[in-house]
Amino acid sequence: MTTEALAMPGGERDKAPEYQAIALVSAAHFVNHFQGMVLPPLFLLLAARLGIGFIELGLALTVASIVGVLAQLPVGYLVDRIGSRRMLVLGLFVSGLAYLGFGLAPSYPSLLCTMVFMGLANSVFHPADYALLSRKIEPARLGRAFSIHTFAGFLGTAVAPVTMIALAAGMGLNFALMAAGFVAFVVAVPLVLARGIDSDLMPLHRAPSGAGRGNGMTAILTPTIIGLTGFFALMSLSGSGISNFSVVALTSAFGTSLSVANLALTAYLSAQALGVLAGGFVADLTRRHAEVAALGYAINACIVLAIGTTGLAPVPLVAAMAVAGLLSGMIMPSRDMLVRAAAPPGAMGRTFGIVTSGFGIGGMVGPLMFGFAMDHGAPQWVFGISVILMIAVAVVAQVSDRRAASKRRRRTGQPAAASAD
């Protein structure tokens, strides 16, 4: 009876270990995003304290991005080798010590050193988070688990600016930086104690004999996974245009007031966070995750095109941005399920390590590309470029999914017609 219940995706077995895994992983993801937004709200204070300009501050953030991208694949191997929980604990301790050290001895060299360690720590979270959830959560509930995890990251990003400003104003810059490090230790402690989430892990695939950790780079760097890496990079690029440049683009292109443009961006970001939670249910209701992503981005491209070409009045503008954000968020759990389906047996950490490096690539290229459009007097192209990228995302999602489906059929000997829902 116990074996039968465990075999059922929707079985009524005890879900407490799943809840524990979701809570711990989501808390770690919250801290990861929180720490990623520690410095920008403090730029003015840091520039004055360290005697540097914004170029130097921007360089520090770029250093973290570059290190994070370079470390993703090696960290993915470590996740598969020594376990997700241990790597999460290590990532939290590294990031905590980095900000604690910077708070104790703030200087520009120590800032650069801090960003090197933050890049290393940041490379841990996506491969470790997704690998742990994929192996611990029943497939029937995995989409919702991914959505809660992603929502926790959004929440960390949202609360970081006001928290850091309040701490710096009330307790001083040094204390604020040290507090940003201390929060990582708080979350690391229950992960250290939660050794139970290392055991009784669910198999990701029924791997053939000899498959698994012995797979080399040729088993990981498949056309499907490379395509998904491009998919993540395109998603990051298309989202960065709206998130970072929509306010200045709207005010420059259409004379939208700053307050309305900021309200529209707030509506977009808030709806995106809610869309992530709704998208978890969508991802659990269907296996057609590529179609969900493609349809969502196709509709989003039409909405963003209208925003960037028609000069909407305040109320329609805010509504359109909210719908665009909702769709953008709903796609994310299906996006993550695509990667899980493409991962070779025993290589979940490495797969997510490679694919999520696309976030870093998009983060490095996006600001330069959209900033170039703004500097050359083409604010509407912030939306135009985003539309082109969204269409590309829809196409890449379909192509990557078909390649993954073909590979799964070859692996299992399943006929083509049997793979359809």
C-alpha positions as MATLAB code, in Angstrom:
seq = 'MTTEALAMPGGERDKAPEYQAIALVSAAHFVNHFQGMVLPPLFLLLAARLGIGFIELGLALTVASIVGVLAQLPVGYLVDRIGSRRMLVLGLFVSGLAYLGFGLAPSYPSLLCTMVFMGLANSVFHPADYALLSRKIEPARLGRAFSIHTFAGFLGTAVAPVTMIALAAGMGLNFALMAAGFVAFVVAVPLVLARGIDSDLMPLHRAPSGAGRGNGMTAILTPTIIGLTGFFALMSLSGSGISNFSVVALTSAFGTSLSVANLALTAYLSAQALGVLAGGFVADLTRRHAEVAALGYAINACIVLAIGTTGLAPVPLVAAMAVAGLLSGMIMPSRDMLVRAAAPPGAMGRTFGIVTSGFGIGGMVGPLMFGFAMDHGAPQWVFGISVILMIAVAVVAQVSDRRAASKRRRRTGQPAAASAD';
ca = [
       0.000    0.000    0.000;
       2.797    2.386    0.895;
       4.649    1.599   -2.313;
       1.487    2.092   -4.339;
       0.811    5.483   -2.746;
       4.340    6.642   -3.375;
       4.063    5.660   -7.008;
       0.953    7.785   -7.536;
       1.736   11.403   -8.572;
      -1.332   12.639   -6.723;
      -1.096   10.218   -3.799;
      -2.253   11.203   -0.335;
       1.074   10.451    1.281;
       2.557   12.781    3.855;
       3.483   16.031    2.124;
       5.433   17.495    5.062;
       8.864   16.771    3.496;
       7.721   18.506    0.307;
       6.535   21.545    2.255;
       9.841   21.657    4.102;
      11.808   21.503    0.852;
       9.707   24.254   -0.759;
       9.989   26.478    2.320;
      13.757   26.117    2.645;
      14.502   26.495   -1.054;
      12.166   29.480   -1.358;
      13.780   31.150    1.657;
      17.212   30.696    0.066;
      15.932   32.134   -3.228;
      14.438   35.092   -1.342;
      17.847   35.837    0.183;
      19.569   35.440   -3.183;
      17.340   38.064   -4.818;
      17.402   40.291   -1.741;
      21.190   40.361   -1.747;
      21.206   41.021   -5.485;
      19.383   44.306   -4.818;
      21.435   45.429   -1.811;
      23.769   47.832   -3.622;
      21.606   49.816   -6.121;
      19.528   51.600   -3.442;
      22.779   52.538   -1.669;
      24.646   53.832   -4.749;
      24.595   57.475   -3.643;
      25.828   56.612   -0.159;
      28.487   54.261   -1.494;
      29.733   56.781   -4.053;
      30.144   59.391   -1.319;
      31.709   56.998    1.195;
      34.153   55.349   -1.223;
      34.902   58.439   -3.317;
      33.994   56.755   -6.592;
      31.602   57.356   -9.482;
      28.732   55.383  -10.959;
      30.973   53.825  -13.597;
      32.997   52.168  -10.842;
      29.806   51.007   -9.142;
      28.468   49.643  -12.420;
      31.750   47.826  -12.991;
      31.353   46.099   -9.635;
      27.928   44.759  -10.649;
      29.331   43.644  -14.003;
      32.106   41.739  -12.209;
      29.483   39.820  -10.226;
      27.549   38.973  -13.418;
      30.634   37.756  -15.272;
      31.815   35.589  -12.375;
      28.311   34.172  -11.956;
      28.044   33.164  -15.615;
      31.497   31.564  -15.634;
      30.791   29.627  -12.433;
      27.385   28.233  -13.406;
      28.595   25.054  -15.115;
      31.226   24.046  -12.507;
      28.723   24.714   -9.752;
      26.139   22.604  -11.580;
      28.591   19.694  -11.527;
      29.096   20.180   -7.790;
      25.340   20.211   -7.228;
      25.045   16.847   -8.970;
      28.099   15.513   -7.152;
      27.709   16.578   -3.505;
      24.034   17.545   -3.292;
      21.788   20.577   -3.585;
      21.344   21.239    0.131;
      25.053   21.351    0.837;
      25.648   23.699   -2.088;
      22.838   26.001   -0.949;
      24.373   26.167    2.521;
      27.755   26.951    0.989;
      26.283   29.641   -1.266;
      24.511   31.315    1.645;
      27.635   31.308    3.817;
      29.776   32.741    1.008;
      27.329   35.558    0.263;
      26.815   36.246    3.961;
      30.536   36.495    4.629;
      31.011   38.679    1.530;
      28.583   41.380    2.689;
      29.656   41.051    6.311;
      33.271   41.666    5.311;
      32.365   44.616    3.104;
      30.338   46.165    5.916;
      33.242   45.826    8.327;
      35.815   47.335    5.943;
      34.148   49.291    3.118;
      36.499   50.288    0.301;
      36.451   49.977   -3.468;
      38.896   47.032   -3.571;
      36.821   45.247   -0.940;
      33.670   46.014   -2.982;
      35.183   44.350   -6.039;
      36.235   41.385   -3.917;
      32.729   41.205   -2.457;
      31.230   41.139   -5.945;
      33.523   38.289   -6.982;
      32.252   36.213   -4.072;
      28.660   37.321   -4.697;
      28.975   36.122   -8.285;
      30.222   32.762   -7.054;
      27.413   32.507   -4.501;
      24.763   33.576   -7.012;
      25.786   30.776   -9.367;
      24.692   28.222   -6.757;
      21.047   29.053   -6.283;
      19.349   28.249   -9.582;
      20.979   24.860  -10.235;
      20.697   23.824   -6.578;
      17.135   25.103   -6.093;
      15.708   23.500   -9.204;
      17.597   20.229   -8.746;
      16.383   19.850   -5.163;
      12.761   20.675   -6.006;
      12.791   18.426   -9.077;
      13.914   15.469   -7.021;
      11.841   16.096   -3.889;
       8.438   17.244   -5.189;
       5.861   14.968   -6.793;
       5.596   15.706  -10.545;
       1.908   16.570  -10.213;
       2.795   19.447   -7.878;
       6.143   20.489   -9.306;
       4.859   23.431  -11.345;
       3.375   25.019   -8.234;
       6.588   24.378   -6.315;
       8.575   26.146   -9.026;
       6.110   29.053   -8.962;
       6.395   29.524   -5.178;
      10.183   29.421   -5.480;
      10.146   32.074   -8.224;
       7.656   34.231   -6.314;
       9.951   34.191   -3.284;
      12.711   35.612   -5.474;
      10.439   38.399   -6.710;
       9.513   39.170   -3.104;
      13.176   39.428   -2.116;
      13.822   41.872   -4.943;
      10.789   43.936   -3.973;
      11.571   44.357   -0.270;
      15.325   44.895   -0.585;
      15.373   48.597   -1.629;
      13.093   49.887    1.130;
      14.778   47.640    3.707;
      18.302   48.751    2.835;
      17.371   52.446    2.742;
      15.630   52.153    6.123;
      18.585   50.329    7.698;
      21.137   52.767    6.271;
      19.105   55.764    7.425;
      18.475   54.386   10.898;
      21.625   52.421   11.696;
      24.245   53.569    9.198;
      25.687   52.214    5.959;
      28.046   49.719    7.610;
      25.292   48.161    9.696;
      22.997   47.901    6.662;
      25.650   46.017    4.686;
      26.417   43.673    7.569;
      22.692   43.018    8.076;
      22.442   42.033    4.393;
      25.079   39.403    5.103;
      23.573   38.248    8.384;
      20.218   37.369    6.787;
      21.993   34.687    4.750;
      23.252   33.021    7.939;
      19.729   33.034    9.392;
      18.408   31.086    6.400;
      21.467   28.808    6.211;
      20.965   27.412    9.737;
      17.710   25.498    9.066;
      19.221   24.199    5.815;
      22.206   22.867    7.763;
      19.819   21.031   10.091;
      17.453   19.757    7.370;
      19.446   16.670    6.437;
      16.216   14.810    5.779;
      15.676   16.552    2.455;
      18.816   14.815    1.157;
      17.203   11.396    1.480;
      14.299    9.585   -0.166;
      14.721   11.636   -3.308;
      12.465   10.797   -6.221;
      14.113    9.604   -9.443;
      14.041   12.163  -12.207;
      14.092    9.630  -15.042;
      14.438    5.919  -15.397;
      17.993    6.077  -16.595;
      19.416    3.254  -18.672;
      22.218    1.201  -17.207;
      25.457    3.149  -17.006;
      23.736    6.512  -17.467;
      23.869    9.273  -14.947;
      26.809   11.036  -13.456;
      29.208    9.500  -15.884;
      27.660   11.509  -18.680;
      30.194   13.882  -20.145;
      29.805   17.298  -21.667;
      28.376   15.818  -24.859;
      25.383   14.567  -22.857;
      24.806   18.037  -21.388;
      25.612   20.444  -24.214;
      22.924   19.115  -26.520;
      21.210   21.308  -29.122;
      18.111   21.282  -26.910;
      19.929   22.576  -23.836;
      21.904   25.119  -25.848;
      18.604   26.277  -27.335;
      17.076   26.584  -23.866;
      20.071   28.641  -22.744;
      19.344   31.003  -25.624;
      15.678   30.904  -24.605;
      16.547   32.071  -21.087;
      18.874   34.769  -22.438;
      16.152   36.075  -24.785;
      13.626   36.070  -21.929;
      16.048   38.029  -19.764;
      16.705   40.509  -22.554;
      13.040   41.092  -23.371;
      12.156   41.543  -19.710;
      15.049   43.886  -18.968;
      13.829   46.388  -21.555;
      10.437   46.689  -19.860;
      11.722   46.531  -16.276;
      14.661   48.912  -16.607;
      13.806   51.301  -19.433;
      10.018   51.461  -19.848;
       9.679   54.514  -17.578;
      12.224   56.645  -19.439;
      10.993   55.323  -22.793;
       7.360   56.238  -22.060;
       8.222   59.721  -20.814;
      10.553   60.395  -23.755;
       8.418   58.911  -26.542;
       4.910   59.949  -25.527;
       5.322   62.605  -22.842;
       3.815   60.277  -20.233;
       4.127   61.808  -16.795;
       6.750   60.268  -14.531;
       4.146   59.297  -11.949;
       1.985   57.469  -14.519;
       4.993   55.731  -16.073;
       6.151   54.532  -12.647;
       2.632   53.402  -11.791;
       2.544   51.409  -15.033;
       5.872   49.753  -14.180;
       4.643   48.978  -10.657;
       1.527   47.372  -12.158;
       3.730   45.299  -14.473;
       6.018   44.048  -11.701;
       3.190   43.373   -9.241;
       1.131   41.475  -11.815;
       4.227   39.537  -12.831;
       4.668   38.268   -9.277;
       1.010   37.205   -9.093;
       1.269   35.638  -12.534;
       4.100   33.415  -11.324;
       1.809   31.875   -8.701;
      -1.004   31.359  -11.222;
       1.464   29.908  -13.706;
       2.325   27.127  -11.287;
      -1.203   25.752  -11.573;
      -1.073   26.062  -15.366;
       2.230   24.164  -15.471;
       0.736   21.326  -13.398;
      -2.372   21.048  -15.590;
      -0.566   20.413  -18.879;
       2.585   18.953  -20.338;
       2.450   21.381  -23.253;
       4.800   23.803  -21.572;
       6.342   25.048  -24.818;
       2.917   25.942  -26.176;
       2.114   27.824  -22.955;
       5.349   29.817  -23.221;
       4.952   30.476  -26.946;
       1.318   31.569  -26.681;
       2.029   33.793  -23.681;
       4.878   35.559  -25.420;
       2.987   35.914  -28.690;
       0.137   37.695  -26.876;
       2.634   39.714  -24.863;
       4.374   40.840  -28.045;
       1.077   42.256  -29.342;
       0.432   44.098  -26.071;
       3.941   45.582  -25.883;
       3.725   46.586  -29.555;
       0.538   48.509  -28.786;
       2.183   50.178  -25.772;
       5.193   51.218  -27.823;
       3.340   52.569  -30.866;
       0.014   54.065  -29.811;
       0.763   56.315  -26.842;
      -1.958   54.934  -24.572;
      -3.837   57.092  -22.080;
      -2.974   56.529  -18.391;
      -5.683   53.997  -17.507;
      -5.274   51.790  -20.625;
      -1.497   52.046  -20.247;
      -1.519   50.798  -16.658;
      -3.991   48.041  -17.593;
      -1.897   46.939  -20.578;
       1.284   46.857  -18.520;
      -0.488   44.816  -15.833;
      -1.691   42.245  -18.378;
       1.801   42.069  -19.904;
       3.286   41.467  -16.463;
       0.685   38.820  -15.609;
       1.429   36.871  -18.806;
       5.177   37.238  -18.305;
       4.893   35.747  -14.828;
       2.553   32.916  -15.827;
       5.108   31.669  -18.355;
       7.912   31.193  -15.844;
       6.890   27.869  -14.216;
       6.295   26.346  -17.670;
       9.724   27.659  -18.671;
      11.285   25.794  -15.758;
       9.398   22.593  -16.573;
      10.855   22.692  -20.104;
      14.357   22.576  -18.641;
      13.492   19.742  -16.291;
      12.143   17.701  -19.206;
      15.330   18.279  -21.219;
      17.762   17.315  -18.447;
      19.697   14.065  -18.958;
      19.473   11.469  -16.156;
      21.512   12.473  -13.111;
      22.409   15.900  -14.519;
      19.706   18.225  -13.242;
      22.161   20.550  -11.494;
      24.434   20.821  -14.513;
      21.496   21.365  -16.857;
      20.027   24.202  -14.827;
      23.534   25.562  -14.284;
      24.046   25.872  -18.038;
      20.555   27.049  -18.941;
      20.212   29.688  -16.238;
      23.520   31.218  -17.298;
      21.296   32.766  -19.949;
      20.000   35.090  -17.223;
      23.505   36.448  -16.703;
      24.114   36.823  -20.430;
      20.895   38.772  -20.803;
      21.762   40.861  -17.762;
      25.076   41.886  -19.297;
      23.811   42.638  -22.814;
      20.370   44.117  -22.120;
      21.314   47.391  -20.389;
      23.820   48.214  -23.124;
      21.392   47.454  -25.950;
      18.427   49.374  -24.562;
      20.657   52.182  -23.300;
      22.019   52.513  -26.860;
      18.463   52.953  -28.169;
      17.749   55.654  -25.590;
      21.026   57.504  -26.203;
      20.310   57.596  -29.950;
      16.894   59.193  -29.576;
      14.833   56.066  -30.276;
      12.851   55.428  -27.071;
      10.087   53.562  -28.920;
      12.671   50.966  -29.894;
      12.842   49.925  -26.248;
       9.426   48.390  -26.895;
      10.218   47.448  -30.489;
      13.301   45.463  -29.511;
      11.328   43.808  -26.717;
       8.659   42.726  -29.210;
      11.259   41.203  -31.546;
      12.836   39.357  -28.637;
       9.448   38.052  -27.444;
       8.710   36.643  -30.889;
      12.153   35.017  -30.871;
      11.416   33.528  -27.420;
       8.195   31.953  -28.735;
      10.020   30.407  -31.690;
      12.957   29.114  -29.644;
      10.591   27.579  -27.071;
       8.847   25.540  -29.750;
      12.048   24.432  -31.459;
      13.744   23.457  -28.197;
      10.698   21.525  -27.014;
      10.456   19.553  -30.252;
      14.113   18.628  -29.990;
      13.616   17.544  -26.377;
      10.558   15.457  -27.311;
      12.487   13.795  -30.118;
      15.353   12.984  -27.752;
      12.978   11.508  -25.164;
      11.385    9.300  -27.814;
      14.783    8.035  -28.920;
      15.721    7.364  -25.284;
      12.564    5.376  -24.513;
      11.822    3.973  -27.964;
       8.411    5.657  -27.804;
       6.598    6.321  -31.116;
       5.993    9.931  -32.101;
       2.246    9.802  -31.644;
       2.560    8.586  -28.059;
       4.270   11.761  -26.921;
       1.245   13.945  -27.473;
      -1.112   14.798  -24.626;
];
